[in-house]
Amino acid sequence: MSQPDGGPAFPGMWQQEPAGNWMWETGMTLRQWFAGMALQGIIASPKNHSIEVNHKKVYVTSAEEISQAAFAYADAMLQQGKEKT
């Protein structure tokens, strides 16, 4: 089962490929947008490089862990939005 991505974050646009064909490009997903916004907050507050996992605060230190935390926040936001509808 694929990860829900919330669909496109922004309206799409037509892009012309080098071969001359036109293709509809949607750009980043809502999940990617949310992760980028979360990443800004995580990086802006280095004392708070943590995420709650199973009701325990886990501190993240590497770039890989920080990006995983950002996507965890994005997934939580998508889930919260899904529960509200």
Accessible surface in RSA format (square Angstrom, percent):
REM  Atomic radii and reference values for relative SASA: ProtOr
REM  Chains: A
REM  Algorithm: Lee & Richards
REM  Probe-radius: 1.40
REM  Slices: 20
REM RES _ NUM      All-atoms   Total-Side   Main-Chain    Non-polar    All polar
REM                ABS   REL    ABS   REL    ABS   REL    ABS   REL    ABS   REL
RES MET A   1   235.83 122.1 144.30  95.5  91.53 217.9 122.69 104.3 113.14 149.9
RES SER A   2    98.75  83.4  77.14 103.0  21.61  49.8  53.29 113.5  45.46  63.7
RES GLN A   3    90.52  50.6  69.04  50.5  21.49  51.2  30.70  65.3  59.83  45.4
RES PRO A   4    72.94  53.2  61.45  56.0  11.50  41.8  72.93  60.2   0.02   0.1
RES ASP A   5    58.96  41.3  56.28  56.0   2.68   6.3  10.99  25.9  47.97  47.8
RES GLY A   6    44.43  54.8   0.00   N/A  44.43  54.8  21.43  58.8  23.00  51.5
RES GLY A   7    26.19  32.3   0.00   N/A  26.19  32.3  22.97  63.0   3.22   7.2
RES PRO A   8    82.19  59.9  60.92  55.5  21.27  77.3  62.87  51.9  19.32 120.1
RES ALA A   9    26.29  24.2   0.80   1.2  25.49  58.0   1.95   2.7  24.35  64.5
RES PHE A  10    93.97  47.0  87.95  54.5   6.02  15.7  92.28  56.0   1.69   4.8
RES PRO A  11   128.89  93.9 101.30  92.3  27.58 100.3 113.57  93.8  15.32  95.2
RES GLY A  12    19.91  24.6   0.00   N/A  19.91  24.6   0.71   1.9  19.20  43.0
RES MET A  13   111.38  57.7 107.67  71.3   3.71   8.8  73.36  62.4  38.03  50.4
RES TRP A  14   149.36  59.9 133.45  64.6  15.91  37.4 112.77  60.1  36.59  59.4
RES GLN A  15    73.02  40.8  71.82  52.5   1.20   2.9  21.74  46.3  51.29  38.9
RES GLN A  16   100.43  56.2  72.23  52.8  28.20  67.2  15.84  33.7  84.59  64.2
RES GLU A  17    64.90  37.3  57.75  43.7   7.15  17.0  23.83  46.1  41.07  33.5
RES PRO A  18   149.09 108.7 105.86  96.5  43.24 157.2 119.83  98.9  29.26 181.9
RES ALA A  19    89.84  82.6  47.13  72.7  42.71  97.2  60.71  85.5  29.14  77.2
RES GLY A  20    33.24  41.0   0.00   N/A  33.24  41.0  20.85  57.2  12.39  27.7
RES ASN A  21    91.60  63.2  86.53  83.6   5.07  12.2  20.11  48.4  71.48  69.1
RES TRP A  22   151.50  60.8 125.11  60.6  26.39  62.0 107.15  57.1  44.35  72.0
RES MET A  23    97.19  50.3  93.99  62.2   3.21   7.6  81.60  69.4  15.60  20.7
RES TRP A  24   121.77  48.9 105.07  50.9  16.69  39.2  90.83  48.4  30.94  50.2
RES GLU A  25    72.80  41.8  70.43  53.3   2.38   5.7  21.87  42.3  50.94  41.6
RES THR A  26    57.26  40.7  51.57  52.3   5.69  13.6  27.03  36.3  30.24  45.7
RES GLY A  27    47.94  59.1   0.00   N/A  47.94  59.1  32.34  88.8  15.60  34.9
RES MET A  28    82.00  42.5  71.69  47.4  10.32  24.6  75.35  64.1   6.65   8.8
RES THR A  29    29.88  21.3  29.88  30.3   0.00   0.0  28.48  38.3   1.41   2.1
RES LEU A  30    51.70  28.8  51.70  37.0   0.00   0.0  51.70  36.3   0.00   0.0
RES ARG A  31    50.68  21.3  50.68  25.8   0.00   0.0   2.65   3.6  48.03  29.1
RES GLN A  32    87.34  48.8  80.47  58.8   6.87  16.4  18.54  39.5  68.80  52.2
RES TRP A  33    89.31  35.8  88.32  42.7   0.99   2.3  68.09  36.3  21.21  34.4
RES PHE A  34    40.34  20.2  40.07  24.8   0.27   0.7  40.11  24.3   0.23   0.7
RES ALA A  35     4.45   4.1   3.91   6.0   0.54   1.2   4.25   6.0   0.20   0.5
RES GLY A  36    27.78  34.3   0.00   N/A  27.78  34.3  25.44  69.8   2.35   5.3
RES MET A  37    83.04  43.0  72.28  47.8  10.76  25.6  45.34  38.5  37.70  49.9
RES ALA A  38    20.78  19.1   7.16  11.1  13.62  31.0  18.74  26.4   2.04   5.4
RES LEU A  39    60.10  33.5  60.10  43.0   0.00   0.0  60.10  42.2   0.00   0.0
RES GLN A  40   110.51  61.8 102.01  74.6   8.50  20.2  45.64  97.2  64.87  49.2
RES GLY A  41    42.48  52.4   0.00   N/A  42.48  52.4  36.91 101.3   5.58  12.5
RES ILE A  42    15.42   8.8  10.76   8.0   4.66  11.2  14.60  10.5   0.82   2.2
RES ILE A  43   101.73  57.9  92.67  69.0   9.06  21.8  92.67  66.7   9.06  24.6
RES ALA A  44    83.83  77.1  47.25  72.9  36.58  83.2  58.31  82.1  25.52  67.6
RES SER A  45    37.92  32.0  34.36  45.9   3.55   8.2  26.40  56.2  11.51  16.1
RES PRO A  46    92.28  67.3  78.56  71.6  13.73  49.9  78.72  65.0  13.56  84.3
RES LYS A  47   188.03  91.7 163.08 100.1  24.95  59.4 114.81 103.3  73.22  78.0
RES ASN A  48    91.93  63.4  84.58  81.7   7.35  17.7  21.16  50.9  70.78  68.4
RES HIS A  49    32.98  18.0  32.52  22.6   0.46   1.2  23.86  24.6   9.12  10.6
RES SER A  50    11.24   9.5   7.15   9.5   4.09   9.4   0.00   0.0  11.24  15.7
RES ILE A  51    24.51  13.9  21.93  16.3   2.58   6.2  24.51  17.6   0.00   0.0
RES GLU A  52   120.04  68.9  95.09  71.9  24.94  59.4  29.98  58.0  90.06  73.5
RES VAL A  53    70.87  46.6  65.88  59.6   4.99  12.0  68.96  59.9   1.91   5.2
RES ASN A  54   130.48  90.0 105.35 101.8  25.13  60.5  30.05  72.3 100.44  97.1
RES HIS A  55   168.69  92.2 140.67  97.8  28.02  71.7  97.04 100.0  71.65  83.4
RES LYS A  56   150.75  73.5 145.76  89.4   4.99  11.9  93.44  84.1  57.31  61.0
RES LYS A  57   132.38  64.6 104.97  64.4  27.41  65.3  57.23  51.5  75.15  80.0
RES VAL A  58    65.66  43.2  62.62  56.7   3.05   7.3  65.66  57.1   0.00   0.0
RES TYR A  59   136.63  63.8 117.62  66.9  19.01  49.5  86.79  65.2  49.85  61.4
RES VAL A  60    12.24   8.1   9.75   8.8   2.49   6.0   9.75   8.5   2.49   6.8
RES THR A  61   117.39  83.5  90.58  91.8  26.81  63.9  70.46  94.6  46.93  70.9
RES SER A  62    51.90  43.9  43.43  58.0   8.47  19.5  47.53 101.2   4.37   6.1
RES ALA A  63    84.44  77.6  68.98 106.5  15.46  35.2  73.07 102.9  11.38  30.1
RES GLU A  64   116.58  66.9 108.96  82.4   7.62  18.2  40.96  79.2  75.62  61.7
RES GLU A  65    67.40  38.7  66.28  50.1   1.13   2.7  19.55  37.8  47.86  39.1
RES ILE A  66    18.95  10.8  18.95  14.1   0.00   0.0  18.95  13.6   0.00   0.0
RES SER A  67    45.98  38.9  44.99  60.0   1.00   2.3  31.52  67.1  14.47  20.3
RES GLN A  68   103.76  58.0  94.83  69.3   8.93  21.3  41.13  87.6  62.63  47.5
RES ALA A  69     3.65   3.4   0.57   0.9   3.08   7.0   2.86   4.0   0.79   2.1
RES ALA A  70     2.79   2.6   2.79   4.3   0.00   0.0   2.79   3.9   0.00   0.0
RES PHE A  71    67.40  33.7  67.40  41.7   0.00   0.0  67.40  40.9   0.00   0.0
RES ALA A  72    39.33  36.2  28.64  44.2  10.69  24.3  33.92  47.8   5.41  14.3
RES TYR A  73    88.63  41.4  87.74  49.9   0.89   2.3  63.06  47.4  25.57  31.5
RES ALA A  74     0.00   0.0   0.00   0.0   0.00   0.0   0.00   0.0   0.00   0.0
RES ASP A  75    42.27  29.6  37.42  37.2   4.85  11.5  21.37  50.3  20.89  20.8
RES ALA A  76    59.08  54.3  47.44  73.2  11.64  26.5  55.09  77.6   3.99  10.6
RES MET A  77    95.33  49.4  86.03  56.9   9.31  22.2  73.14  62.2  22.19  29.4
RES LEU A  78    27.64  15.4  20.36  14.6   7.28  18.3  22.38  15.7   5.26  14.2
RES GLN A  79    84.03  47.0  81.93  59.9   2.10   5.0  36.22  77.1  47.80  36.3
RES GLN A  80    89.07  49.8  88.03  64.3   1.05   2.5  39.11  83.3  49.96  37.9
RES GLY A  81    36.05  44.5   0.00   N/A  36.05  44.5  33.40  91.7   2.65   5.9
RES LYS A  82   134.86  65.8 119.52  73.3  15.34  36.5  83.26  74.9  51.60  55.0
RES GLU A  83   114.46  65.7  80.67  61.0  33.79  80.4  39.45  76.3  75.01  61.2
RES LYS A  84   157.02  76.6 122.06  74.9  34.96  83.2  72.30  65.1  84.72  90.2
RES THR A  85   148.65 105.7  86.00  87.2  62.65 149.3 101.65 136.5  47.00  71.1
END  Absolute sums over single chains surface
CHAIN  1 A     6634.9       5360.2       1274.6       4042.1       2592.8
END  Absolute sums over all chains
TOTAL          6634.9       5360.2       1274.6       4042.1       2592.8
